[in-house]
Amino acid sequence: MELREYFKIVKKRWLLIVLVTLASTLISAIVSYFVIKPTYKADISVIIGSSPSKDEANKQNYNDVLMYQKMVKSYSEIVKTRIVAEDVIQSLNLNITANELINMVSVAPKGDTEFITITVKSKDQAKAREIANQYAKSLKKVSAEIRKVDNVQLLDEAVLPTAPDSPKPLLNMAIAFFLGLMISIGIIFLIEYLDNTVKTQEDMEKMFEIPVIGSIPLVEREK
């Protein structure tokens, strides 16, 4: 019986559910496509470890690999330092502070490998790629000055991002659709809970817990 009553409530106020759900989805679409400025992401990978000669490469053992993998964590922290950020700013003549640049950058090791991926996010596609490439060069330069050894090897350069990383309009609209649906259903059940008026014979029987013998219809007087 409860499920049947819930269905009746939803059926009675279906228009409110549709309007709220469509409104939330439409607002999400407008904000995602026309309000939020797209952010682009550029990635560049570097390998941590000195370039061994052919003979040294043959002599490398498992402990050497583990050592370089541990070094990856140290160099990941160096990427986020002010000294590296300031070198990037100076090299590219950027008109931002070191903290603002650091907030644009994230760094992540690639699993158990010796690779570090540096990711730069910017509203400008070209600037994202330019900063990512320079970050790898500045990391190589600064780490060599600090550690007195060049353990950063540059690989391929970052490529120009072709599609924005955010926002994701379709995902945002899907989330807004389900949120609007849940909120609208919650609203109609709240309205029904707060509505204590008697409208039907079933309402009378439920309120007084006695059967209704009969009802008097409302008849309009003729003029």
C-alpha positions, -999 to +999 in steps of 0.1 A: +000+000+000+028+024+008+044+019-026+010+026-042+006+058-023+041+069-032+033+063-069+001+083-065+020+112-050+046+112-079+018+109-105-001+138-089+029+161-090+048+148-121+048+182-137+069+197-108+094+168-111+097+174-149+101+212-145+128+210-117+147+183-135+147+201-168+156+234-152+186+220-134+198+202-165+194+233-187+212+255-161+241+230-160+243+231-198+244+269-200+270+272-173+292+244-188+290+257-224+288+295-220+299+305-185+329+284-175+360+291-195+376+259-207+408+247-191+435+228-211+460+203-198+495+196-212+516+166-199+553+160-202+573+130-188+609+129-176+629+099-165+649+101-133+684+086-134+716+093-151+721+080-186+744+050-182+769+039-208+765+006-226+788-012-201+771+004-171+737-005-184+747-041-185+759-040-149+728-023-135+711-046-110+678-047-092+691-024-063+700+003-088+664+002-102+650+005-067+673+034-059+661+053-090+625+046-081+630+061-047+646+091-062+614+097-082+596+107-050+623+132-042+623+148-076+585+149-075+588+172-045+615+193-062+590+200-090+567+218-066+594+240-051+595+278-055+630+278-069+618+257-099+587+278-104+607+310-103+631+296-129+602+288-152+587+323-147+621+339-155+627+317-185+593+324-200+589+360-187+555+351-171+535+378-153+524+355-124+537+347-090+555+315-080+525+303-059+501+309-088+523+288-111+527+260-086+489+258-083+487+253-121+511+223-119+507+187-106+532+159-107+527+122-104+551+092-106+542+065-132+536+035-111+568+017-101+587+031-130+614+058-130+591+083-149+576+115-136+547+131-154+544+169-150+509+182-158+501+219-164+466+233-166+459+267-182+431+286-199+455+290-228+464+259-249+497+272-261+507+284-226+499+251-211+523+233-235+550+260-232+550+259-194+551+221-193+581+220-216+599+247-196+591+230-163+609+198-174+639+220-185+639+240-152+637+208-132+667+194-150+686+227-145+677+233-108+682+197-097+716+195-113+726+227-094+713+214-061+724+178-063+756+184-084+745+155-107+722+154-137+696+128-129+668+142-151+665+130-186+641+148-210+620+127-233+594+139-258+581+174-255+545+182-245+520+184-273+494+211-279+461+200-262+433+198-287+404+194-263+396+210-230+402+190-198+373+208-181+345+215-179+329+182-191+294+194-202+278+160-207+290+147-174+278+179-156+244+177-173+240+140-163+249+149-127+225+179-128+197+157-142+199+131-114+203+158-087+173+177-101+153+144-102+162+136-066+156+171-053+122+174-071+110+141-057+121+152-022+102+184-026+069+168-036+071+144-007+079+173+017+049+192+002+027+161+007+039+157+043+032+193+052-003+192+035-027+182+063-059+191+045-086+164+038-094+160+001-107+124-004-126+097+013-093+078+018-079+108+037-109+107+061-105+070+068-068+073+073-071+103+097-100+090+119-094+053+114-131+046+108-150+037+076-169+064+057-205+054+053-214+080+027-205+113+012-225+143+002-215+157-033-210+194-038-238+208-059-237+243-073-269+264-069-286+274-101-288+311-107 
